[in-house]
Amino acid sequence: MPGIRVTTTISAPPKAVWAAISDISTHVNWMDDAVAITFTSPRRQGVGTTFDCATKIGPFRLTDRMVITEWKPNKVMGVRHEGLVTGRGRFTLRRQRGGRTKFTWAERLVVPWMLGGPVAAVPLAIVLRRVWAKNLRHLREIVERSTSNLG
């Protein structure tokens, strides 16, 4: 599958954005495709945390098994997908002028043959890019609303 990358700029510092994403259980609040998260490790944060994410895109449902592989507070969260769809993903936060954050979501996924393999990969990448861009708009709205309520 071609790599998928979506980016947004959030009017809040990286620390505020990290506060919104570091509680993995809340990702269902801003990711339309994430239905439920069930932790499969005693850890809830940091490298080595494992969880299953019930995922739904249109009529398609699957359980995405994930392992946190990278955890640098206020900077990077990386995952490895170990379910039916495999690959790696990464959230990157970069400080911008004016106390803003550039948030990038990049994924490289492998679609198994039983789901269409390489033939399905390109159209799936187009759909996922749209869904994830919408997810980042939701995240931006949540973070900006919560930081504006602080002041």
C-alpha positions in Angstrom: 0.0 0.0 0.0 1.3 3.5 -0.7 2.2 5.4 2.4 -0.5 7.5 3.9 0.2 10.9 5.4 -2.1 13.6 6.7 -1.2 16.8 8.6 -3.0 19.6 10.4 -1.9 22.6 12.4 -3.4 22.9 15.8 -3.6 26.2 17.6 -2.2 24.8 20.9 1.4 23.9 22.0 2.6 20.3 21.7 2.1 19.7 25.4 -1.6 20.3 25.0 -1.9 18.1 21.9 0.1 15.3 23.7 -2.3 15.5 26.6 -5.2 14.9 24.2 -3.5 11.8 22.5 -1.5 10.2 25.3 -4.6 8.6 26.8 -5.0 6.0 24.0 -8.4 5.0 25.3 -9.7 8.4 24.2 -8.7 8.0 20.5 -12.3 6.7 19.9 -13.4 10.3 20.7 -11.7 11.8 17.7 -11.2 8.9 15.3 -14.4 8.1 13.3 -13.0 4.7 12.3 -12.1 3.6 15.8 -15.1 2.0 17.5 -13.6 0.6 20.7 -10.1 0.1 22.3 -9.4 -2.8 24.5 -6.0 -2.9 26.2 -4.3 -6.3 26.1 -1.4 -5.3 28.3 -1.3 -4.0 31.9 0.4 -0.8 30.5 -1.9 1.9 29.2 0.9 4.2 28.0 4.4 4.0 26.7 6.5 1.6 24.7 5.2 -2.0 25.0 1.5 -1.0 25.5 -0.7 -3.4 23.4 -4.3 -3.0 22.5 -7.0 -4.1 20.1 -8.9 -1.4 18.2 -12.2 -2.4 16.8 -12.2 -0.5 13.5 -15.0 0.3 11.1 -14.9 2.0 7.7 -18.2 1.9 5.9 -19.5 -1.7 6.0 -16.0 -3.1 6.7 -15.0 -4.1 10.3 -11.8 -5.6 11.7 -9.8 -5.7 14.9 -6.5 -3.8 14.5 -4.0 -5.3 17.0 -1.4 -2.6 17.9 1.8 -2.3 19.9 3.2 1.1 20.9 6.8 1.1 19.6 7.8 4.7 20.1 6.8 7.1 22.9 8.5 10.5 23.2 6.2 12.8 25.2 5.1 15.9 23.3 6.9 14.7 20.2 6.2 11.1 18.8 3.9 8.1 19.3 4.6 5.1 17.0 2.7 1.9 16.6 3.1 -1.5 14.9 0.0 -3.1 13.4 0.0 -6.8 14.1 -3.6 -7.8 13.1 -5.0 -8.8 9.7 -3.6 -5.6 8.3 0.1 -5.1 9.3 2.5 -2.2 9.1 3.6 0.8 11.1 2.2 4.2 12.0 3.4 7.3 13.7 2.0 10.6 15.1 4.6 13.4 15.1 4.1 16.7 16.9 6.3 19.7 15.9 6.2 23.1 17.6 5.3 25.9 15.3 5.4 29.7 15.7 2.7 31.3 17.8 2.4 28.3 20.2 0.9 26.0 17.5 1.6 22.4 16.7 2.0 20.7 13.4 0.5 17.2 13.8 1.4 14.6 11.2 -0.1 11.1 11.0 1.9 8.7 8.7 1.1 5.1 8.1 2.6 2.3 5.9 0.2 -0.6 5.9 0.1 -4.0 4.2 -3.3 -5.3 3.0 -3.5 -9.1 3.1 -4.6 -11.0 0.0 -7.8 -12.1 1.6 -8.8 -8.4 1.7 -7.7 -7.7 -1.9 -4.0 -7.3 -1.4 -2.2 -4.8 -3.7 -5.3 -4.4 -5.9 -7.3 -3.0 -2.9 -4.4 -1.0 -1.5 -4.6 2.1 -3.7 -8.4 2.7 -3.3 -8.1 1.9 0.4 -5.3 4.4 0.8 -7.5 7.1 -0.8 -10.4 6.3 1.6 -8.1 6.1 4.7 -6.4 9.5 3.8 -9.9 11.1 3.8 -11.0 9.4 7.0 -7.8 10.3 8.8 -7.9 13.9 7.6 -11.4 14.1 9.1 -10.1 12.5 12.3 -7.4 15.2 12.5 -10.0 17.9 12.1 -11.9 16.4 15.0 -8.7 16.2 17.1 -7.9 19.9 16.3 -11.4 21.0 17.3 -11.2 19.0 20.6 -7.7 20.4 21.5 -8.5 24.0 20.5 -11.8 23.9 22.4 -10.2 22.6 25.6 -7.3 25.0 25.5 -9.6 28.0 24.8 -11.6 27.0 27.9 -8.5 27.3 30.0 -8.0 31.0 29.3 
